[in-house]
């Protein structure tokens, strides 16, 4: 089961539904994902599993799946939560000592990533910055949280990163992480209660260029330095999230410094039992300008796939 947003043919108003295998069943009483992320976990679960459907299921091939967040839901991300990430940050940085420190510190590194309208999803492009010569995808397990900080579900995130910009100076992190096409989420949210052990999930990433695989890596959430709730608690300690939040938990897969993404590459991410995600790569701001139009016209996304 996955919670999804989608467009019916000929419409421009998203519908919320539950996907099971190759069909989607509308949640007729729900207008937005944000509405569901305001609910306590027990009520969220009841909405998804106990409300009787009032409409017939629809083949998933007959709808256009959208990013699974809307409203005021924000995407945030965690940094340096895996040993591999710590090593990569130290290697690329002009001052690697701060990454050594934050890896062991009581407080995790947390940073804002994207507003809902800037998020792309499966099949849509992610971008690399024109002013960064070294760019990589970062595959991450993402937590879908309600307004109280309870974990309602899980999804896959590609936290695109401009390594050369952050490497020049850690204070450039927002420029390295927040730009058009820097955040992709899988189309569906997997309910948290359906994942047997979130602390032992295999994450895989492959990068394809000219029809060939040019990079592959995998890790497990068992290698996370921190427990999931130890990432959530500091995020909610000083900030309100009225429509919930998505929190990417950091990456344990980082290509070597000799590798960088090219325009035309395709990034494939899979998290066992949670979600998969595939995105072509473009370069620069202009190829992502359609995101502004998608604010009011979500069906502009259909031309991208």
TAGI-V407098 format. One record per backbone hydrogen bond with DSSP energy under -1.0 kcal/mol. CO is the residue of the C=O (numbers start at 1). NH is the residue of the N-H. E is the energy in kcal/mol with one decimal. If there is no record, write none. Layout:
# TAGI-V407098
co	nh	e
CO	NH	E
CO	NH	E
This chain:
# TAGI-V407098
co	nh	e
2	19	-3.5
3	189	-1.9
4	17	-2.4
5	66	-2.6
6	15	-3.1
7	64	-2.3
8	11	-2.0
15	6	-2.2
16	27	-2.9
17	4	-2.8
18	25	-2.7
19	2	-1.9
20	23	-1.8
22	60	-2.7
23	20	-2.4
24	58	-2.8
25	18	-2.6
27	30	-2.1
33	37	-1.8
36	39	-1.4
37	147	-1.8
40	44	-2.6
41	45	-2.5
42	46	-1.9
43	47	-2.5
44	48	-1.7
45	49	-2.0
46	50	-2.8
46	51	-1.1
58	24	-2.9
59	62	-2.2
60	63	-1.5
64	7	-2.1
70	73	-1.7
74	246	-2.7
75	113	-2.8
75	114	-1.8
76	248	-2.6
77	111	-2.5
81	225	-3.6
82	86	-2.1
83	87	-2.4
84	88	-2.3
85	89	-2.6
86	90	-2.3
87	91	-2.2
88	92	-2.0
89	93	-1.5
96	100	-1.4
97	101	-2.0
98	102	-2.3
99	103	-1.6
109	79	-1.9
111	77	-2.6
114	75	-2.9
115	118	-1.5
116	119	-1.6
120	185	-2.5
121	124	-2.3
126	282	-2.5
128	284	-3.1
129	132	-1.1
134	164	-1.5
135	261	-2.5
136	161	-2.5
138	159	-2.7
140	157	-2.5
141	249	-2.6
142	155	-2.0
143	247	-2.6
144	152	-2.8
144	153	-1.5
145	245	-1.5
146	149	-1.9
150	146	-2.2
152	192	-2.7
153	144	-3.0
154	190	-3.0
155	142	-2.9
156	186	-2.1
157	140	-2.6
158	160	-1.2
158	184	-1.6
161	136	-2.4
161	163	-1.1
162	166	-1.8
163	167	-2.6
164	168	-1.3
165	169	-1.2
167	94	-1.7
169	172	-2.4
170	173	-1.5
172	176	-1.8
173	177	-1.6
174	178	-2.6
176	162	-1.8
179	182	-1.7
181	127	-2.6
182	160	-1.8
183	120	-2.4
184	158	-2.6
189	3	-2.5
190	154	-2.4
191	194	-1.6
192	195	-1.5
197	200	-2.1
201	221	-2.3
202	272	-2.2
203	219	-2.3
204	270	-2.2
205	217	-2.3
206	268	-3.0
207	214	-3.1
207	215	-1.3
208	266	-2.0
209	212	-1.7
212	209	-3.2
215	207	-2.5
217	205	-2.7
219	203	-2.6
220	223	-2.1
221	224	-1.6
228	231	-1.4
228	232	-1.8
229	233	-2.5
232	236	-1.9
233	237	-1.1
241	244	-2.1
245	145	-3.3
246	76	-3.3
247	143	-2.9
248	78	-1.4
256	259	-2.0
262	265	-2.0
265	281	-2.5
266	208	-2.7
267	279	-2.2
268	206	-2.3
269	277	-2.7
270	204	-2.7
271	274	-2.4
271	275	-1.3
275	271	-2.8
277	269	-3.2
278	123	-3.6
279	267	-2.9
280	126	-2.5
281	264	-2.9
282	128	-2.0
285	288	-1.7
286	289	-2.0
288	291	-2.0
289	292	-1.2
290	294	-2.1
293	296	-1.2
293	297	-2.0
297	300	-2.3
298	301	-1.6
299	302	-1.3
300	303	-1.0
301	304	-1.7
